Amino acid sequence: MTLGAMEGTIEITATRTSAEQHCIEPNCGARFGINERLYVCSQCGGLLDIERTTEDDAETLRTVWQARLASFDPRDRSGVWRYRELLPFTESAPIVSLAEGNTPLYDAPRSARYCGLAALRLKHQGLNPTGSFKDTGMTVAVTQARILGARTVVCASTGNTAASLAAYAARAELQCAILVPSGQITNAKLAQSLDYGAAVLELEGNFDDAMRVIRELTEDESIYLVNSINPFRIEGQKTVAFELMQQCGWRVPDHVVVPGGNLGNSAAFGKGFKELFDLGIIDRLPQLTIVQAEGAAPLAHLFSDSDGGRFTADSLLPDARQLAPVKYPNTLATAIKIGAPVSWKKALRAVLWTGGRVLSVSEDEIADAKAIIGRDGIGCEPASATTVAGIKQMIQKNLIEREETVVAVLTGHVLKDADYAINYHRQNLYTHDSESLPGEMRRIEGNYSNPPASVKATKAAILEYLKREQPQQ
Ligand SMILES: [Zn+2]
C-alpha cells in the first residue's frame, strides 16, 4: 500500500484502487480524504458518500468472489470482507469481524401465496451474529474506528444498532456507549447490549432526541459516532446487495423490497446495486421498494405527495422538496419507529436510480404478514414483515405482476421481539394508531394467531386435540 497524491487517499498498487469521501449534495460535492473524521459534509452539512474506484473488471471480481466461497481465510468467511475490492480499506486494515453476512436466501412459498406471487424469496439479514442486518455495517464502521484511533464508540439506537455496536466494540476492545430512548428498547436487544459490556444510557425523549444529543457528543475527538449517518456503515451494508446477487447467480430480480426506518439500509442497497451495475457485474437494476409503517412513514408521505413520478435526481438539491419529519412516530415495529430518518436523501436517491417506490402499511398488515413469515418456518421481527405486507399491497394494486421475481429483505430475528409475537398469538396485541379511539388502545385482530392450548395430561386428550387441529393449507 502507498499513499496517493491526495492526503488520506488509499492507493493499493496491486489493483490500483483509491477511496475518498464526498458530499452527496449536487451543488456542493465537496471531497474529503478517506480518513478525515467526518459524519456529514463540513461545508454544507450534507450526507457523505464513500467513493471507491477499482480497475478490476467485472469478470475478475466475479471469479475472485466465487473462489473465496471455498476459502478459510477469515476475511473470505465474512460475507462483507469477501467483497473487499469494493470497500474503502487497504489489504492490511485491522478488520473487526464476527463472520457476519452469509445469510440465507430462502424460498418462502406460504408467504408467496399470501401475497399472490408465484414465488417469493426472503433474504434473512436477521441471521447475522447479533440477529440483525446492522452487523454488516458495524464490522466496517468499527474497523474504521480502530484505524482512526478512537477510544469510545457511541450510537443512539432503537435497539438493533445498540446490540450490534456493543458486540463489535467488545471484539475491538473499545469502550461502547449506547443511548436509548427510555423504555423503547425491547428486552432482547437490551439484554444483548448489557451482555456485550456496553454502557447503556437511557434518555428521556424519543429516538430523534437521542440523535440530537449524540451529534453534540461527537465534537469530542476520542468519541466515534456509529449511527447510520456514518458512511462506513453504509459501505458494509451495501455488500448485502453483492451477496444477494451472487446467491442469485447474478441474475437480477425484478423487485427488491426493504423495510424503511432510518433508511440507511435502503440507501446501502441502492448504492450496492448501482456499484455492481456501473462495474458491469449486473446488467440492470432491480426496482427497490421501501416499505414504512404507517405511523412512521415520512418518506412514503413525501413520495406519494410527488405521485412518485415528479422526482428527478435534481430534486435532491438541498432547497428542493424536503422531508417533513413525523413528530411522534408510532408503530409497534420499534426497529423502524423513526420520524426523522437521517438517510432519507440517499434512500430516495436509491429509489430514483432503480425506478422503485416508497409505500406504507398498517399495524394490522404488519402483524399478519409477520405471522405468515413465521409459518414458512422463517420468522422475523415486526419491522421485517413490512416487506411482505407491502408486496401484498403492491400485488393488489397491480404494481407487481404475479410472475415477477421478488426478493424481500428481513432485517431482524424473530427473538428480537418475543413479546410482540406472544401478544399477537394470544390476541393481546394493542396499538395506539390512527384507527384507535382518542385516548384508547386498539386491539389488533390477529388473523393468523396460534395461541397455546390447555389440554388434559392424557394420551387420548392430546390425540383428540391434534386430530381436531390438523393444520390446513
Ligand atoms: Zn457539502
Boltz pocket constraint, residues with backbone or C-beta under 6 A from the ligand:
constraints:
  - pocket:
      binder: B
      contacts: [[A, 23], [A, 24], [A, 25], [A, 28], [A, 29], [A, 30], [A, 41], [A, 42], [A, 43], [A, 44], [A, 45], [A, 46]]
      max_distance: 6.0
